[in-house]
Amino acid sequence: MYKVAIIDDEPIIVEGLCKTMAWEKWDCQVTGFAYNGREGMEMIQKERPDIIISDINMPEMDGLKMIAGLKSEFPDMQLIILTGYREFEYAREAISLGVTRFLLKPSKMNELEEAMDAVTKRIAQAEQAEERMLQRIPSDSEEEGVPYHNEANSFIVKNALEYIQENSHEKLRLADVAEMVYVSQWHLSKLLNKHTGKTFSDLLNSARMEKARELLKDPSLRIYDVAEMVGFQDLAHFSRVFKKMEGMSANEYRNTHS
């Protein structure tokens, strides 16, 4: 049986889909549901459904980031979007990230049935492909036949890097960034390394050093002030990182660039 999860902030939609769809027709069973994006992600991580039917305009949710996160971490998971949000560009972006069907509310039963036909067919094709891949050793750029540089992964990395850049002065953890882009810490760490060749710590320190270089040009700021402003609570730690990355001490950099 294929597992189905339904996510919508309208209980009547969730209940209606659970009761009116003939799930056995597609060898499916509803195994989970949620009423907002955050609950939905927790449920998905726990249940690992094969098919998700979800709205994209709900509380505690960035629809496109959630779609990208799901298709990146669970590439064979099939997504049907059922929403009242009618922005064409949004729909185009969702489809480019890996959504199988984008349906507008209120959807007719035949549209939902066609969407289920499509996603179950894709799952069957993926299962057949996986069987053919069993004897093949993945290359360095792939894991289990799934390319790292696809639309969803690139979308995640872009948003993660922007978030790191904008929040590098905070006490930022990998977990904070992973939560923002809707993937696990482990998966985000792999993506960042594959796309940039750097660890999360390297990327965070690079963003902090970029800001530190600018601040050091202001002679009214003490080195300690600069360290604190870019996110370091320990001056000695800041000094070590700065010298390692810039090849000179913060004082030397200030004297050279003042």
C-alpha positions in Angstrom: 0.0 0.0 0.0 1.2 3.5 -0.8 1.1 5.9 2.1 -0.7 9.2 1.6 -0.4 12.4 3.8 -2.8 15.3 3.6 -1.9 18.8 4.8 -4.4 21.7 4.8 -5.5 24.3 7.3 -9.1 23.7 6.5 -10.3 20.6 8.4 -13.2 20.2 6.1 -10.8 19.7 3.1 -8.8 17.1 5.1 -11.8 15.2 6.2 -13.4 15.4 2.8 -10.4 14.0 1.0 -10.0 11.2 3.6 -13.6 10.1 3.2 -14.6 10.7 -0.5 -11.5 9.4 -2.4 -11.5 5.7 -3.2 -8.0 5.3 -2.0 -8.0 1.5 -2.6 -8.4 2.1 -6.3 -4.7 3.2 -6.3 -3.6 0.8 -3.6 -3.3 3.8 -1.2 -4.0 4.5 2.4 -4.1 7.8 4.2 -1.6 7.4 7.1 -1.2 11.0 8.3 -2.6 14.5 8.1 -1.8 18.0 9.5 -3.3 21.5 9.6 -0.2 23.7 9.1 3.2 23.5 7.4 5.3 22.9 10.6 3.1 20.1 11.8 3.1 18.7 8.3 6.9 18.6 8.1 7.1 16.8 11.5 4.5 14.3 10.3 6.3 13.7 7.0 9.6 13.1 8.7 8.0 10.5 10.9 5.6 8.8 8.5 7.7 9.1 5.2 4.6 9.0 3.0 4.8 8.2 -0.7 2.2 10.8 -1.7 1.5 14.2 -0.3 -1.6 16.3 -1.0 -1.0 19.8 0.4 -2.1 23.4 0.3 0.8 25.9 0.0 -0.7 29.0 1.6 -1.0 28.0 5.3 0.2 29.3 8.7 3.8 28.5 9.6 4.7 27.6 6.1 6.7 28.9 3.1 5.1 26.8 0.3 8.0 26.9 -2.2 10.6 26.2 0.4 8.6 23.2 1.7 8.2 21.8 -1.8 12.0 22.2 -2.5 12.9 20.6 0.9 10.6 17.6 0.3 11.8 17.0 -3.3 15.4 17.4 -2.3 15.4 15.1 0.7 12.8 12.6 -0.6 13.1 12.8 -4.4 10.7 9.9 -5.0 7.9 11.5 -2.8 5.1 12.7 -5.0 3.4 16.0 -4.4 0.0 17.2 -5.4 -0.7 20.8 -4.6 -4.4 21.7 -3.9 -4.7 25.4 -3.2 -6.8 28.5 -3.7 -3.6 30.5 -4.4 -3.9 31.5 -8.1 -0.6 33.2 -8.8 0.6 31.8 -12.1 4.3 32.4 -11.5 4.1 30.6 -8.1 2.5 27.6 -9.8 5.2 27.6 -12.5 8.0 27.7 -9.8 6.3 24.9 -7.8 6.2 22.7 -10.9 9.8 23.4 -11.7 10.7 22.3 -8.2 9.1 18.9 -8.7 5.4 19.2 -8.0 3.5 16.5 -10.1 0.1 18.3 -10.1 -0.9 21.9 -9.2 -4.7 22.0 -8.7 -6.8 25.0 -7.8 -9.6 24.8 -5.2 -12.4 23.9 -5.6 -11.1 20.9 -7.7 -13.4 18.5 -9.4 -13.2 14.8 -8.5 -12.0 13.9 -12.0 -9.0 16.3 -11.5 -8.1 14.7 -8.2 -8.4 11.2 -9.7 -6.2 12.1 -12.7 -3.6 13.5 -10.3 -3.7 10.2 -8.3 -3.3 8.3 -11.6 -0.2 10.4 -12.4 1.5 10.2 -9.1 1.0 6.4 -8.6 2.3 5.9 -12.2 5.4 7.9 -11.3 6.0 5.9 -8.2 5.8 2.6 -10.1 8.2 4.0 -12.7 10.6 5.0 -9.9 10.4 1.6 -8.4 11.3 0.0 -11.7 14.2 2.4 -12.1 15.4 1.6 -8.6 15.5 -2.1 -9.4 17.6 -1.4 -12.5 20.0 0.7 -10.4 20.6 -2.0 -7.8 23.7 -3.3 -9.6 25.1 0.1 -10.4 27.5 2.0 -8.1 26.5 5.7 -7.8 29.0 8.3 -9.0 30.5 11.0 -6.8 27.9 13.5 -8.0 25.0 11.2 -7.3 23.5 9.3 -4.3 21.4 6.3 -5.2 21.0 7.7 -8.7 19.6 11.1 -7.6 21.6 14.1 -8.9 22.6 16.8 -6.4 22.5 19.7 -8.8 18.8 19.8 -9.6 16.2 22.6 -9.3 15.1 21.8 -5.8 18.6 21.4 -4.4 19.8 24.6 -6.0 16.8 26.4 -4.6 17.5 25.1 -1.1 21.2 26.0 -1.2 20.5 29.5 -2.6 18.0 30.2 0.3 20.3 28.7 2.9 23.3 30.8 1.8 21.1 34.0 1.8 19.9 33.1 5.3 23.5 32.5 6.5 24.6 35.8 5.0 21.7 37.8 6.5 21.9 36.2 10.0 25.6 35.5 10.4 25.8 38.0 13.3 23.5 35.9 15.3 24.3 32.7 17.3 23.5 30.7 14.2 23.4 26.9 14.1 23.1 24.5 11.2 19.7 23.4 12.8 18.3 26.9 12.5 19.1 27.1 8.7 17.9 23.5 8.1 14.6 24.4 9.7 14.2 27.5 7.6 14.7 25.5 4.3 12.6 22.5 5.4 15.3 19.7 5.4 17.2 17.8 8.0 20.6 19.1 9.3 22.3 16.1 7.8 20.8 16.6 4.4 21.6 20.4 4.4 25.1 19.7 5.4 25.6 17.4 2.4 24.0 19.8 0.0 26.1 22.8 1.1 29.3 20.7 0.8 28.3 19.3 -2.6 27.4 22.7 -4.0 30.0 25.0 -2.4 32.8 22.6 -1.3 32.6 24.1 2.1 31.2 23.1 5.5 28.5 25.1 7.3 31.1 26.4 9.7 33.3 27.6 6.8 30.4 29.4 5.2 29.3 31.1 8.4 32.8 32.2 9.2 33.2 33.5 5.6 30.1 35.6 6.0 31.3 36.9 9.3 34.8 37.8 8.0 33.3 39.7 5.1 31.4 41.9 7.6 34.4 42.1 9.8 36.6 43.5 7.0 34.2 46.3 6.5 33.9 47.2 10.2 37.6 47.2 10.8 37.9 50.2 8.4 36.1 52.2 11.1 38.9 53.3 13.6 36.3 54.2 16.2 35.4 50.5 16.7 37.6 48.3 18.9 38.6 44.9 17.7 36.4 43.4 20.5 33.4 45.5 19.3 33.9 44.2 15.7 34.2 40.6 16.9 30.9 40.9 18.9 29.1 42.7 16.0 29.8 39.9 13.5 28.8 37.1 15.9 31.7 36.1 18.0 31.4 36.2 21.8 35.1 35.3 22.3 37.8 37.7 21.1 40.4 35.0 21.0 38.2 32.8 18.8 37.6 35.7 16.4 41.3 36.5 16.2 42.2 32.9 15.4 39.5 32.6 12.7 40.4 36.0 11.2 44.1 35.2 11.0 43.5 31.8 9.5 41.2 33.2 6.8 42.9 36.5 6.0 46.5 35.6 6.6 47.1 38.4 9.1 45.7 39.6 12.4 42.8 42.0 12.7 45.1 44.7 13.8 47.4 44.2 10.9 44.4 44.2 8.5 43.2 47.5 10.1 46.6 49.1 9.7 46.9 48.0 6.1 43.5 49.1 5.1 43.0 52.2 7.2 
